[in-house]
Amino acid sequence: MSPFEARDPADVTAVNPVTEAGRMAPKNYDAVLLASFGGPEGQEDVIPFLRNVTRGRGIPDERLEEVSHHYRANGGISPINQQNRELKAALEAGLSARGIDLPVLWGNRNWAPYIPQTLQDAYDAGHRRLLMVTTSAYSCYSSCRQYREDIGMALTETGLDGRLEVDKVRQYFDHPGFVEPFIEGTAAGLATVREQLSAAGAPDAPVQILFATHSIPTRDAEAAGRSEGEPREFEEGSAYVAQHLATAAAVMQRVEEESGLTAPWSLVYQSRSGAPHVPWLEPDINDAIEELAGQGVKGIVIVPLGFVSDHMEVVWDLDTEALETCANLGLAATRVPTPGTHRKFVNGLVDLISERTVANNISDRPAVTALGPWYDVCRPGCCANFRGEKPTIAGADTTVGTGHDPYPGEAAAGRSGAAASNTAGGAAQQ
């Protein structure tokens, strides 16, 4: 099967023989850790927050102030913290509804509550084995490995490594719970733009769907998924790009099958930062919109496929800048909602947790593309940190965060445990 073919709904739980090698045996976890990026909650927080985001790069406050405008324009508040409070509450309710007695803890990489303090509080409260869910669905340094590093560094610096275990759920870019809200939203968005064009007397005018995600440096994109333990070659040489393309294709196939609506689509990027001479993934969404308008396209549907919630990159870069570009060009346009606390997304996160727990275990690991389901434990060296190695959890080449039982042995146990289970009965601000 091509990675760009959506799996048949009856086949979404088929075993992927490649990624099965990274499947872990279920464990008795005693808490869930919701890990996210963090964001400022007032004007006085903006520069300290940006210092955290750019730590180690020597960027002066004057330059940070220059890039703070989108936070300043929003009262110094990023929407992400409140959204994570709501997601935490929804996840707690979803777990409780299934009789899963796991508290949900919350820690951020760049703002309070900080991950190190959350881990220390967890340990002091008696927790010894955490399962991490991040607010990032895809594979690259900033959306996966950097979370794993931050946990590894926090465990090392607090002296909790070997005393507190932390695993993570698989990257969920093609889990039905993440994809279904985008299918619904894309169909509704396409219908909305068609209605706008009909009202303007152009019902058959060309429409383009733009799947938007965070741009990353091309070097990081090329390192995404690259590992001596990864036998596959990815589209455009990048797991990050390939995962987006495959998921977008799956969304469009389902939209057409279920609504009868369709339109050409493409993958675009947003929110690039850093030095202008450093190449990042392109095209930029605003450049793409201008080019499409020049080609005669009259309607744009923006699908924020790379994002879990309506944080600053969505509400500023898409709702403000990209939709303003559309308006200036006279294009009908709409932006599709992110999953947020959509019932199917929250249920999907509970399913991902249940794939890894002994109690309430779900043996199936659904995925809507041929790339997944992704590894529970990342392949050795994948999504490399070009600034240097750091303590890292949840990798086949690390024992940090494991209680110092190496993951390769656990992965083997995972394969046999999974077989037994089947016999018995799922940034940049990222």
ChimeraX attribute file (.defattr): number of C-alpha atoms within 10 A of each C-alpha:
attribute: neighborCount
match mode: 1-to-1
recipient: residues
	/A:1	9
	/A:2	10
	/A:3	20
	/A:4	21
	/A:5	16
	/A:6	24
	/A:7	20
	/A:8	13
	/A:9	12
	/A:10	7
	/A:11	12
	/A:12	21
	/A:13	18
	/A:14	17
	/A:15	16
	/A:16	16
	/A:17	10
	/A:18	17
	/A:19	19
	/A:20	20
	/A:21	18
	/A:22	25
	/A:23	27
	/A:24	26
	/A:25	21
	/A:26	22
	/A:27	17
	/A:28	13
	/A:29	21
	/A:30	17
	/A:31	19
	/A:32	23
	/A:33	24
	/A:34	23
	/A:35	24
	/A:36	27
	/A:37	25
	/A:38	25
	/A:39	27
	/A:40	23
	/A:41	21
	/A:42	14
	/A:43	15
	/A:44	13
	/A:45	15
	/A:46	22
	/A:47	19
	/A:48	14
	/A:49	19
	/A:50	20
	/A:51	17
	/A:52	12
	/A:53	19
	/A:54	13
	/A:55	11
	/A:56	9
	/A:57	8
	/A:58	8
	/A:59	12
	/A:60	10
	/A:61	13
	/A:62	9
	/A:63	9
	/A:64	17
	/A:65	13
	/A:66	8
	/A:67	14
	/A:68	15
	/A:69	13
	/A:70	17
	/A:71	22
	/A:72	16
	/A:73	11
	/A:74	16
	/A:75	15
	/A:76	20
	/A:77	21
	/A:78	23
	/A:79	21
	/A:80	21
	/A:81	21
	/A:82	15
	/A:83	17
	/A:84	24
	/A:85	13
	/A:86	14
	/A:87	20
	/A:88	21
	/A:89	14
	/A:90	18
	/A:91	24
	/A:92	20
	/A:93	17
	/A:94	19
	/A:95	22
	/A:96	14
	/A:97	10
	/A:98	11
	/A:99	11
	/A:100	17
	/A:101	14
	/A:102	16
	/A:103	17
	/A:104	20
	/A:105	21
	/A:106	22
	/A:107	24
	/A:108	23
	/A:109	20
	/A:110	21
	/A:111	21
	/A:112	18
	/A:113	17
	/A:114	18
	/A:115	26
	/A:116	22
	/A:117	15
	/A:118	19
	/A:119	25
	/A:120	17
	/A:121	13
	/A:122	19
	/A:123	17
	/A:124	10
	/A:125	9
	/A:126	10
	/A:127	18
	/A:128	20
	/A:129	22
	/A:130	27
	/A:131	23
	/A:132	25
	/A:133	24
	/A:134	25
	/A:135	23
	/A:136	24
	/A:137	24
	/A:138	25
	/A:139	28
	/A:140	28
	/A:141	25
	/A:142	21
	/A:143	25
	/A:144	24
	/A:145	23
	/A:146	19
	/A:147	25
	/A:148	27
	/A:149	20
	/A:150	19
	/A:151	28
	/A:152	24
	/A:153	21
	/A:154	23
	/A:155	26
	/A:156	17
	/A:157	11
	/A:158	12
	/A:159	12
	/A:160	19
	/A:161	21
	/A:162	16
	/A:163	16
	/A:164	21
	/A:165	22
	/A:166	26
	/A:167	26
	/A:168	26
	/A:169	22
	/A:170	30
	/A:171	24
	/A:172	27
	/A:173	29
	/A:174	29
	/A:175	27
	/A:176	21
	/A:177	24
	/A:178	26
	/A:179	24
	/A:180	20
	/A:181	21
	/A:182	25
	/A:183	24
	/A:184	17
	/A:185	21
	/A:186	28
	/A:187	22
	/A:188	18
	/A:189	23
	/A:190	27
	/A:191	16
	/A:192	17
	/A:193	23
	/A:194	25
	/A:195	15
	/A:196	18
	/A:197	21
	/A:198	13
	/A:199	10
	/A:200	10
	/A:201	10
	/A:202	13
	/A:203	13
	/A:204	10
	/A:205	13
	/A:206	18
	/A:207	25
	/A:208	22
	/A:209	24
	/A:210	23
	/A:211	23
	/A:212	23
	/A:213	25
	/A:214	22
	/A:215	23
	/A:216	24
	/A:217	16
	/A:218	15
	/A:219	16
	/A:220	20
	/A:221	23
	/A:222	19
	/A:223	22
	/A:224	28
	/A:225	28
	/A:226	23
	/A:227	16
	/A:228	10
	/A:229	16
	/A:230	15
	/A:231	10
	/A:232	13
	/A:233	12
	/A:234	19
	/A:235	15
	/A:236	12
	/A:237	16
	/A:238	22
	/A:239	25
	/A:240	27
	/A:241	22
	/A:242	22
	/A:243	26
	/A:244	23
	/A:245	21
	/A:246	23
	/A:247	28
	/A:248	27
	/A:249	20
	/A:250	23
	/A:251	26
	/A:252	22
	/A:253	19
	/A:254	21
	/A:255	22
	/A:256	14
	/A:257	11
	/A:258	12
	/A:259	14
	/A:260	10
	/A:261	17
	/A:262	19
	/A:263	14
	/A:264	10
	/A:265	17
	/A:266	14
	/A:267	20
	/A:268	24
	/A:269	23
	/A:270	24
	/A:271	19
	/A:272	17
	/A:273	13
	/A:274	10
	/A:275	8
	/A:276	8
	/A:277	6
	/A:278	10
	/A:279	13
	/A:280	21
	/A:281	19
	/A:282	17
	/A:283	15
	/A:284	20
	/A:285	25
	/A:286	20
	/A:287	15
	/A:288	18
	/A:289	24
	/A:290	15
	/A:291	12
	/A:292	17
	/A:293	20
	/A:294	11
	/A:295	10
	/A:296	11
	/A:297	17
	/A:298	23
	/A:299	25
	/A:300	27
	/A:301	28
	/A:302	25
	/A:303	26
	/A:304	27
	/A:305	26
	/A:306	23
	/A:307	26
	/A:308	22
	/A:309	23
	/A:310	20
	/A:311	23
	/A:312	20
	/A:313	25
	/A:314	26
	/A:315	18
	/A:316	18
	/A:317	18
	/A:318	24
	/A:319	16
	/A:320	13
	/A:321	15
	/A:322	25
	/A:323	23
	/A:324	16
	/A:325	18
	/A:326	20
	/A:327	12
	/A:328	10
	/A:329	14
	/A:330	12
	/A:331	21
	/A:332	21
	/A:333	26
	/A:334	24
	/A:335	22
	/A:336	21
	/A:337	22
	/A:338	22
	/A:339	23
	/A:340	22
	/A:341	20
	/A:342	17
	/A:343	14
	/A:344	17
	/A:345	23
	/A:346	23
	/A:347	21
	/A:348	23
	/A:349	22
	/A:350	23
	/A:351	24
	/A:352	25
	/A:353	25
	/A:354	22
	/A:355	26
	/A:356	27
	/A:357	20
	/A:358	13
	/A:359	15
	/A:360	14
	/A:361	17
	/A:362	20
	/A:363	23
	/A:364	20
	/A:365	22
	/A:366	25
	/A:367	28
	/A:368	29
	/A:369	28
	/A:370	23
	/A:371	24
	/A:372	28
	/A:373	29
	/A:374	26
	/A:375	21
	/A:376	25
	/A:377	26
	/A:378	30
	/A:379	21
	/A:380	17
	/A:381	20
	/A:382	24
	/A:383	28
	/A:384	21
	/A:385	17
	/A:386	10
	/A:387	7
	/A:388	6
	/A:389	10
	/A:390	13
	/A:391	17
	/A:392	23
	/A:393	28
	/A:394	27
	/A:395	26
	/A:396	21
	/A:397	17
	/A:398	21
	/A:399	21
	/A:400	28
	/A:401	31
	/A:402	21
	/A:403	16
	/A:404	13
	/A:405	13
	/A:406	16
	/A:407	24
	/A:408	18
	/A:409	11
	/A:410	20
	/A:411	20
	/A:412	17
	/A:413	16
	/A:414	23
	/A:415	17
	/A:416	15
	/A:417	18
	/A:418	20
	/A:419	13
	/A:420	12
	/A:421	16
	/A:422	12
	/A:423	9
	/A:424	8
	/A:425	8
	/A:426	21
	/A:427	22
	/A:428	17
	/A:429	19
	/A:430	24
